[in-house]
Amino acid sequence: MSRFWRPGSERPQPSSLSVLEDDEPGFLPFSTLASNSSYGYGGLERHRQRLPVFKYRTAILYLLETHATTIIVGETGSGKTTQIPQHVLDTTWRGVSLSRLVLMFVSQGSWLGRWWAGSSLYPTQKIGSSVASRVAEEMDVKLGEEVGYTIRFEDLTKSAVTRIKFLTDGVLLREMMDDPLLSKYSVVMVDEAHERSLSTDMLLGLLKKIQRRRPELRLIISSATIEAKSIAAFFNQSKKKLPASRDFGPSREPAILSVEGRGYDVQIHFLEEPVSNYLQAAVSTVLDIHNQEPMGDVLVFLTGQDDIDAAVQMLTDEAQNLAAHRSGLLVLPLYAGLSRAEQELVFSPTPRGKRKVVIATNIAETSLTLEGMVYVVDSGFSKQRFYNPITDIESLVVAPISKASARQRAGRAGRVRPGKCFRLYTEEYFESEMPLEGIPEMQRSNLVSCVIQLKALGIDNILGFDWLASPSPEGMIRALEVLYSLGILDEDSKLTSPTGFQVAEMPLGDHITYLNVYKGFLLSGKSSQWCHKNLINYQAMKKVLEIREQLHKLVQRLGLVLKSCGQDTQVHKDAHESDLFIYVVRKAITSGFFAHACRLESSSHGGMYKTIRTSQEVYIHPSSVLFRVTPKWVVYHSLVSTDCQYMRNVIAVDSSWFTELAPHFFQI
């Protein structure tokens, strides 16, 4: 431990930390909130009153009455997510009709995109439904009535009854297609706004537009690390003159309120010298903590599954070498892809005499609450997606975190008692080189879905839209070009009818292997044993069935004609009857992804391809079923950059399909 030091002080002695008592209050993780009824009503009320946000109730309601926008900077664990909706609902004030309150959760694309496939860990849908359950329990009402939630493909609300509604930003954006002014809502709360997802930035811009038409609409924007002044400046409309008939009501200058979390002091330790291998440094630090510090659980932040699995293996091997298997270390991973049983282990109480070590990605920064964490080891890195609109390549890059993330990570150590954070970088680097905030998703993402949604909402001047963080011109041009080539936008950059509007309503797209998995599940009789044998999440497949039913209803509502592939008489002369089903699906996918066409250039080393559009060298990802087949022509869903450019979700196609399906894009 001599490598670490706390600036301005000597290294604290272990005896200075007291042992946590069994009745020490703490914030329950989301996984247990909904099911824990041991409090009883009186216990729940006492628990609510101990939350830091409770003493700010009057101040919050006053600001909400007098200001159109209220920005609440509240540390994780302050109770803002569960308590503020209840405070607002319990109170009425003149001029505001509380017909319904919306509580919003920001979406994290990396989790949401894989959730339906069953391997995502506590995505925002899971968090949203769990918090709704908690609030319903505290209010002593049935979930789905006064308190409900809406997530993708699931709506547990009653229009005439529900007054507090939890939903994701993506779902609210879809609601705006039918109700652009959100006329049925009186208060909208955007929670966890610091995530700055693509949908959240879009939503904030749209809410600002709505406020100009609806001055009575109240906005609450809450976050743990948000830059309050920049958000306040964005929503400050006090200098803009409204029509005389609307120049009344709450102040259009946003109010800012800071709510402290229920935390303890956290001692920060930096490395004296930089290290070349943060993975090895993290493992060594955990062992040093275990050998030299009082009992208490450890949370380690690494970048992804590969790093986490390697660290778990290294610590497990080390533990087995110590004291005849009695080291007391309980090492657990935390990332997307874990089974439900593995997830529950992370949130279960630490056995007496053991020290739990949770090795996690940045999902543990703010979205989840882990009880008992006293020590944090911060590698200083996370995996982030970056999209290059010139090459049309999305890269998953290990990048340095921001100071805001570093502070969030350190705060995980002070939830139940005084803690320590060991940063695997120097103080000089933190102060002079680490960025203050992370790069918003808007400035590092493919903007196709963003443009479709804004066009569907009637925002024709995309470049003139009021962005919190402006997207890159190159990214916007690429998105418009792709949508035009697909026939979704016309020559005036408006959504085509009906195709463009139908695409805007559809919340997805996917490929052949997933379809085969689905067919196999049906042929097994929807068997859980089949799922276990084939390493597939059974609960995820049940959710797929629900999603398919919802999509079926959506397609019918849009007036699209459903037809079995087996009834299609336009069969390619080379296609056998038994291959008809897959043949038609492949052509359908090609019609949507023709701009992602690639041709095989070399069959060695798994096959090297070149994109038709940019002549970029790309390879089939090793996880693909086509990795060793190397078909002559393929189309892909996305490109991911690691050591080289990999195509994800690949299908083999016939080159003649390109000129048939996209003659405006391809010529022989």
PEVENNOR-V74273 format. One record per residue. N is the residue number from 0. RES is the residue in one letter. BURIAL is I if it has 24 or more other C-alpha atoms within 12 Angstrom, else O. Layout:
n;res;burial
N;RES;BURIAL
N;RES;BURIAL
This chain:
n;res;burial
0;M;I
1;S;O
2;R;O
3;F;I
4;W;I
5;R;I
6;P;O
7;G;O
8;S;O
9;E;O
10;R;O
11;P;I
12;Q;O
13;P;O
14;S;O
15;S;O
16;L;O
17;S;O
18;V;O
19;L;O
20;E;O
21;D;O
22;D;O
23;E;O
24;P;O
25;G;I
26;F;I
27;L;I
28;P;I
29;F;I
30;S;I
31;T;I
32;L;I
33;A;I
34;S;O
35;N;O
36;S;O
37;S;O
38;Y;O
39;G;O
40;Y;O
41;G;O
42;G;O
43;L;I
44;E;O
45;R;O
46;H;I
47;R;I
48;Q;O
49;R;O
50;L;I
51;P;I
52;V;I
53;F;I
54;K;O
55;Y;I
56;R;I
57;T;O
58;A;I
59;I;I
60;L;I
61;Y;I
62;L;I
63;L;I
64;E;I
65;T;I
66;H;I
67;A;I
68;T;I
69;T;I
70;I;I
71;I;I
72;V;I
73;G;I
74;E;I
75;T;I
76;G;I
77;S;I
78;G;I
79;K;I
80;T;I
81;T;I
82;Q;I
83;I;I
84;P;I
85;Q;I
86;H;I
87;V;I
88;L;I
89;D;O
90;T;O
91;T;O
92;W;O
93;R;O
94;G;O
95;V;I
96;S;O
97;L;I
98;S;I
99;R;I
100;L;I
101;V;I
102;L;I
103;M;I
104;F;I
105;V;I
106;S;I
107;Q;I
108;G;I
109;S;I
110;W;I
111;L;I
112;G;O
113;R;O
114;W;I
115;W;I
116;A;I
117;G;I
118;S;I
119;S;I
120;L;I
121;Y;I
122;P;I
123;T;I
124;Q;I
125;K;I
126;I;I
127;G;I
128;S;I
129;S;I
130;V;I
131;A;I
132;S;I
133;R;I
134;V;I
135;A;I
136;E;I
137;E;I
138;M;I
139;D;O
140;V;O
141;K;O
142;L;I
143;G;I
144;E;I
145;E;I
146;V;I
147;G;I
148;Y;I
149;T;I
150;I;I
151;R;I
152;F;I
153;E;I
154;D;I
155;L;I
156;T;I
157;K;O
158;S;O
159;A;O
160;V;O
161;T;I
162;R;I
163;I;I
164;K;I
165;F;I
166;L;I
167;T;I
168;D;I
169;G;I
170;V;I
171;L;I
172;L;I
173;R;I
174;E;I
175;M;I
176;M;I
177;D;O
178;D;O
179;P;I
180;L;I
181;L;I
182;S;I
183;K;I
184;Y;I
185;S;I
186;V;I
187;V;I
188;M;I
189;V;I
190;D;I
191;E;I
192;A;I
193;H;I
194;E;I
195;R;I
196;S;I
197;L;I
198;S;I
199;T;I
200;D;I
201;M;I
202;L;I
203;L;I
204;G;I
205;L;I
206;L;I
207;K;I
208;K;I
209;I;I
210;Q;I
211;R;I
212;R;O
213;R;I
214;P;I
215;E;I
216;L;I
217;R;I
218;L;I
219;I;I
220;I;I
221;S;I
222;S;I
223;A;I
224;T;I
225;I;I
226;E;I
227;A;I
228;K;O
229;S;O
230;I;I
231;A;I
232;A;O
233;F;I
234;F;I
235;N;I
236;Q;I
237;S;I
238;K;O
239;K;O
240;K;O
241;L;O
242;P;O
243;A;O
244;S;O
245;R;O
246;D;O
247;F;O
248;G;I
249;P;I
250;S;I
251;R;I
252;E;I
253;P;I
254;A;I
255;I;I
256;L;I
257;S;I
258;V;I
259;E;I
260;G;I
261;R;I
262;G;I
263;Y;O
264;D;O
265;V;I
266;Q;I
267;I;I
268;H;I
269;F;I
270;L;I
271;E;O
272;E;O
273;P;O
274;V;O
275;S;O
276;N;O
277;Y;I
278;L;I
279;Q;I
280;A;I
281;A;I
282;V;I
283;S;I
284;T;I
285;V;I
286;L;I
287;D;O
288;I;I
289;H;I
290;N;O
291;Q;O
292;E;I
293;P;I
294;M;I
295;G;I
296;D;I
297;V;I
298;L;I
299;V;I
300;F;I
301;L;I
302;T;I
303;G;I
304;Q;O
305;D;O
306;D;I
307;I;I
308;D;I
309;A;O
310;A;I
311;V;I
312;Q;O
313;M;I
314;L;I
315;T;I
316;D;O
317;E;I
318;A;I
319;Q;O
320;N;O
321;L;O
322;A;O
323;A;O
324;H;O
325;R;O
326;S;O
327;G;I
328;L;I
329;L;I
330;V;I
331;L;I
332;P;I
333;L;I
334;Y;I
335;A;I
336;G;I
337;L;I
338;S;I
339;R;I
340;A;O
341;E;O
342;Q;I
343;E;O
344;L;O
345;V;I
346;F;I
347;S;O
348;P;O
349;T;I
350;P;O
351;R;O
352;G;O
353;K;O
354;R;I
355;K;I
356;V;I
357;V;I
358;I;I
359;A;I
360;T;I
361;N;I
362;I;I
363;A;I
364;E;I
365;T;I
366;S;I
367;L;I
368;T;I
369;L;I
370;E;I
371;G;I
372;M;I
373;V;I
374;Y;I
375;V;I
376;V;I
377;D;I
378;S;I
379;G;I
380;F;I
381;S;I
382;K;I
383;Q;I
384;R;I
385;F;I
386;Y;I
387;N;I
388;P;I
389;I;O
390;T;I
391;D;I
392;I;I
393;E;I
394;S;I
395;L;I
396;V;O
397;V;I
398;A;O
399;P;I
400;I;I
401;S;I
402;K;I
403;A;I
404;S;I
405;A;I
406;R;I
407;Q;I
408;R;I
409;A;I
410;G;I
411;R;I
412;A;I
413;G;I
414;R;I
415;V;I
416;R;I
417;P;I
418;G;I
419;K;I
420;C;I
421;F;I
422;R;I
423;L;I
424;Y;I
425;T;I
426;E;I
427;E;O
428;Y;O
429;F;I
430;E;O
431;S;O
432;E;O
433;M;I
434;P;O
435;L;O
436;E;I
437;G;I
438;I;I
439;P;I
440;E;I
441;M;I
442;Q;I
443;R;I
444;S;I
445;N;I
446;L;I
447;V;I
448;S;I
449;C;I
450;V;I
451;I;I
452;Q;I
453;L;I
454;K;I
455;A;I
456;L;I
457;G;I
458;I;I
459;D;O
460;N;O
461;I;I
462;L;O
463;G;O
464;F;I
465;D;I
466;W;I
467;L;I
468;A;I
469;S;I
470;P;I
471;S;I
472;P;O
473;E;O
474;G;I
475;M;I
476;I;O
477;R;I
478;A;I
479;L;I
480;E;I
481;V;I
482;L;I
483;Y;I
484;S;I
485;L;I
486;G;I
487;I;I
488;L;I
489;D;O
490;E;O
491;D;O
492;S;I
493;K;I
494;L;I
495;T;I
496;S;O
497;P;O
498;T;I
499;G;I
500;F;I
501;Q;I
502;V;I
503;A;I
504;E;I
505;M;I
506;P;I
507;L;O
508;G;I
509;D;I
510;H;I
511;I;I
512;T;O
513;Y;O
514;L;O
515;N;O
516;V;I
517;Y;I
518;K;O
519;G;O
520;F;I
521;L;O
522;L;O
523;S;O
524;G;O
525;K;I
526;S;O
527;S;O
528;Q;O
529;W;O
530;C;I
531;H;O
532;K;O
533;N;O
534;L;O
535;I;I
536;N;I
537;Y;I
538;Q;I
539;A;I
540;M;I
541;K;I
542;K;O
543;V;I
544;L;O
545;E;O
546;I;I
547;R;O
548;E;O
549;Q;O
550;L;I
551;H;O
552;K;O
553;L;O
554;V;O
555;Q;O
556;R;O
557;L;O
558;G;O
559;L;O
560;V;O
561;L;O
562;K;O
563;S;O
564;C;O
565;G;O
566;Q;O
567;D;O
568;T;O
569;Q;O
570;V;O
571;H;O
572;K;O
573;D;O
574;A;O
575;H;O
576;E;O
577;S;O
578;D;O
579;L;O
580;F;I
581;I;I
582;Y;I
583;V;I
584;V;I
585;R;I
586;K;I
587;A;I
588;I;I
589;T;I
590;S;I
591;G;I
592;F;I
593;F;I
594;A;I
595;H;I
596;A;I
597;C;I
598;R;I
599;L;I
600;E;I
601;S;O
602;S;O
603;S;O
604;H;O
605;G;I
606;G;I
607;M;I
608;Y;I
609;K;I
610;T;I
611;I;I
612;R;O
613;T;O
614;S;O
615;Q;I
616;E;I
617;V;I
618;Y;I
619;I;I
620;H;I
621;P;O
622;S;O
623;S;I
624;V;O
625;L;I
626;F;I
627;R;O
628;V;O
629;T;I
630;P;I
631;K;O
632;W;I
633;V;I
634;V;I
635;Y;I
636;H;I
637;S;I
638;L;I
639;V;I
640;S;I
641;T;O
642;D;O
643;C;O
644;Q;I
645;Y;I
646;M;I
647;R;I
648;N;I
649;V;I
650;I;I
651;A;I
652;V;I
653;D;I
654;S;I
655;S;O
656;W;I
657;F;I
658;T;O
659;E;O
660;L;I
661;A;I
662;P;O
663;H;O
664;F;I
665;F;O
666;Q;O
667;I;O
